[in-house]
Amino acid sequence: MYASQSVYATFESGALCVTADYTLATDGSGKITVLNSERLQNGTGSLKVIHGFATPSNTPGKLTVNLETVGFDAPYWVTKLGPETFGPDNKYQYAVVTDNLKATLFVLARDPVTFQQQYQAEVMQFLTDNGFTSFINKPVSTYHGQDCQYNDKHTM
């Protein structure tokens, strides 16, 4: 739903209709596979896919992520989760993710319309209260228009 300018200036440059899939690896390693998908230039533009993995730490909500396009491990801290009311499995509605320096920001939602109607104001207040107000880390809206053609695998 949102990312910071630091994200848009780097690996999501020109990105629209961005999605992220996180799945527990089946190899027993405890790692989480990461699949980021985005369209370039418009909602039906070229599909760009980025693969990677996340390794959980001993601290809940703190992971280390390695994406193929970045080439190094990065801190990935889940700082806020929405209510666990999404779908039959009662998954959380949204997640706010940053790093140890608050230099990057991602606001992920399972359903854009529900997020905008029910949770956006709460999340925006949380971001303001927690210092996501600078040019580098303030939230910038991600495009999720009706023309978005999502990768067929795009759950958070």
VENGI-V635470 format. One record per residue. N is the residue number from 1. PHI is phi in degrees with one decimal (* if undefined). Layout:
BEGIN
n: <N | N>
phi: <PHI | PHI>
END
This chain:
BEGIN
n: <1 | 2 | 3 | 4 | 5 | 6 | 7 | 8 | 9 | 10 | 11 | 12 | 13 | 14 | 15 | 16 | 17 | 18 | 19 | 20 | 21 | 22 | 23 | 24 | 25 | 26 | 27 | 28 | 29 | 30 | 31 | 32 | 33 | 34 | 35 | 36 | 37 | 38 | 39 | 40 | 41 | 42 | 43 | 44 | 45 | 46 | 47 | 48 | 49 | 50 | 51 | 52 | 53 | 54 | 55 | 56 | 57 | 58 | 59 | 60 | 61 | 62 | 63 | 64 | 65 | 66 | 67 | 68 | 69 | 70 | 71 | 72 | 73 | 74 | 75 | 76 | 77 | 78 | 79 | 80 | 81 | 82 | 83 | 84 | 85 | 86 | 87 | 88 | 89 | 90 | 91 | 92 | 93 | 94 | 95 | 96 | 97 | 98 | 99 | 100 | 101 | 102 | 103 | 104 | 105 | 106 | 107 | 108 | 109 | 110 | 111 | 112 | 113 | 114 | 115 | 116 | 117 | 118 | 119 | 120 | 121 | 122 | 123 | 124 | 125 | 126 | 127 | 128 | 129 | 130 | 131 | 132 | 133 | 134 | 135 | 136 | 137 | 138 | 139 | 140 | 141 | 142 | 143 | 144 | 145 | 146 | 147 | 148 | 149 | 150 | 151 | 152 | 153 | 154 | 155 | 156>
phi: <* | -142.9 | -143.8 | -88.1 | -59.2 | -61.8 | -75.0 | -67.5 | -80.3 | -118.9 | -80.3 | -113.5 | -62.5 | 74.8 | -87.4 | -135.4 | 55.4 | -74.3 | -132.1 | -140.4 | -110.5 | -124.0 | -137.1 | -63.2 | -61.6 | -90.1 | -89.0 | 79.6 | -77.2 | 85.2 | -75.9 | -116.8 | -77.9 | -123.6 | -131.8 | -101.3 | -129.3 | -155.9 | -101.7 | -103.1 | 76.5 | -155.8 | -64.1 | -117.1 | -68.2 | -56.5 | -85.6 | -115.1 | -122.5 | -123.5 | -101.9 | -174.9 | -148.8 | -122.9 | -117.1 | -68.2 | -98.1 | -77.9 | -98.3 | -54.0 | 85.3 | -110.6 | -128.3 | -117.3 | -114.0 | -126.8 | -105.7 | -58.7 | -83.3 | -92.8 | 86.1 | -147.7 | -75.4 | -130.4 | -68.6 | -137.8 | -109.0 | -82.5 | -103.1 | -157.5 | -121.6 | -77.9 | -63.1 | -88.0 | -132.4 | -90.9 | 69.2 | -67.5 | -92.1 | 51.4 | -81.0 | -68.2 | -73.7 | -153.2 | -141.3 | -109.4 | -128.1 | -144.6 | -128.9 | -66.2 | -106.4 | 57.8 | -86.8 | -120.2 | -146.6 | -135.0 | -115.2 | -106.4 | -137.1 | -75.3 | -136.4 | -58.4 | -66.7 | -60.6 | -58.7 | -61.2 | -76.9 | -112.1 | -125.9 | -58.0 | -60.3 | -61.5 | -68.0 | -62.4 | -65.8 | -57.8 | -63.9 | -62.1 | -62.3 | -107.7 | 84.2 | -89.2 | -131.5 | -84.8 | -56.2 | -76.6 | -116.1 | -69.3 | -70.2 | -119.9 | -63.4 | -94.7 | -71.6 | -139.0 | -79.6 | -64.1 | -84.4 | -62.8 | -105.9 | -81.8 | -57.9 | -66.7 | -125.6 | -146.7 | -112.5 | -88.6>
END
